[in-house]
Amino acid sequence: MLTLERRFSNISRRWLHAAILALIGCTFPAGLKAQMLAPKTSTDLPVGAGIANLIDAPALLPIAEQKAINMRSHDVSADAGFPAASSSPGITGGGARCVTLEQAQAQAATAANPMAHIAQLGAEAARQHRLEAQADYFPKLSSTLTNFHFNKFMGEKIPVQRPIQGGTVTEYLPLAGKDQTLVAVTAGQPVTPLFKLHEVVNIARADERVAMAKAGMPVDTAANVEKAYYGLLVAQRQLQIARASTEGLRNRHLLASTAETSTLVSDQVDEEIAAAKQLVIADSKVKELTVSLNQLLGYPVETELELVPPVTEIEDISLKEATDQALAANPEVVEAESNVAKAHAASRLSKLDYVPDIVIMGGYAYNHEAIPLLPGDFSFIGIMGSYNLFDFGKREHTIKERNAQVSQAETVLELTKAKVAAAVKTSYFEMDRSRQLSALAHRMSGAISMREVNYRKDDPDVTAAQAKIDVEVLQADLEYRQALAGLKILMSEK
């Protein structure tokens, strides 16, 4: 009995020691922590630790107490002039990196995200295409420079008889200079094609709007980090349950050691083997999820993480608000609306084929022996027009095709809006259910914590029960957060 009481006393001291380390580790800077904790012995679980080390490792604090410590550490550090615990990930006294969910998501966001980069490049390409189309509104200025040297006379040689003086004279009639230079500058301003250009710009603007909507979609990096973060928190609680169960089993076997029989010893061995397996599996799961989260955050895979349970904030979103925002900003709706706008622009563009193309032109040319019969320099201005007199009904059929495409795009838009509204409704009620379950889990956790005041908090059974409640709370919070994130994706809200 004295041995059992001494063991409970040791567990109680380890619990208090873990609480002090958590408070100091998440509150003070590294230099001050080194002074306060030196000399110290790391209580973190080493890689490849045995079953005895797993059992003797300090237990995690309940969620409610960790959140309270986090709040107090934030206030103390602010009052003392130290940086707040949530400003950047810090190193705790045991060597673990103290990280909050917000810090983890911000850290992961700084890493390269190829999908987001691709979407941004698509939006930039669409913007440049629209600017390219708008540039056709303005006059086109072009220039030409030619300089040629020919090895022969470029013209006709005509022999002429001299009636008075007698004899024959050869006269040269140049068609082009042997050494010639021509410089020409021309400018053209479209007139009636401007109406067609306007519709082309409208189509490019619709494509740009679709690309920008897709680039503004929330990326799944934050959701992946959140899932991995909560997964590690749950795994740590499950490891705590396995440790408490193993220690409770060992204590019960010590109490029953006075009445051991061969059958009882065999049952004890089986129970201890099963408990040891569960402990090893839980410890392996914690290590696996720690490596996964470190990879998302860009930390070395061997970095030990001390996670602070997030405070889940309930957001008040109505079904009408979610539906209206989704119908206004959802990428699928935006794309369907843009397709309608493009179909209308294409229909108007096909009708403009009945309008002749008229362009105003002007220019200046410097002629140095290029065409000897022309002046040395001259300028010009004029109008050019072209029109297809007969195309065997092509324009008429094109207009009918475009009108059919307009009707098709409008029908797709209505179906898309109905589909998005239905998806928003389903996601909203899923979010509402998970919100109620999360609130219920928090109320149950608070009620059970009040009842545990009458029990020894260092009792392994009490520790395991509290860890199980923490697991339920964390899983309920994660389901609510994921449901809320899914709803915000439909609402195109980052």
Protein Blocks (a to p, Z undefined) as FASTA:
>chain_A
ZZmmmmmmmmmmmmmmmmmmmmmmmmmcfklmmmmmpccddfbdcehiafklmmmpccdd
dfklmmmmmmmmmmmmmmnopacfklpccddfkopacddfklmmmmmmmpccfklmmmmm
mmmmmmmmmmmmmmmmpccddddddddddfbdcddddddddfkngpaddddddfbdfbdc
dddddddddfklmmmmmmmmmmmmmmmmmmmmmmmpccfklmmmmmmmmmmmmmmmmmmm
mmmmmmmmmmmmmmmmmmccfklmmmmmmmmmmmmmmmmmmmmmmmmmmmmmmmmnopaf
klccdddddddddddddfklmmmmmmmmgmklmmmmmmmmmmmmmmmmmmmmmpccdddd
ddddddehklmmbcfbdcdddddddddfbgghmmmmmmmmmmmmmmmmmmmmmmmmmmmm
mmmmmmmmmmmmmmmmmmmmmmmmmmmmmmmmmpcfkbmklmmmmmmmmmmmmmmmmmmm
mmmmmmmmmnopZZ
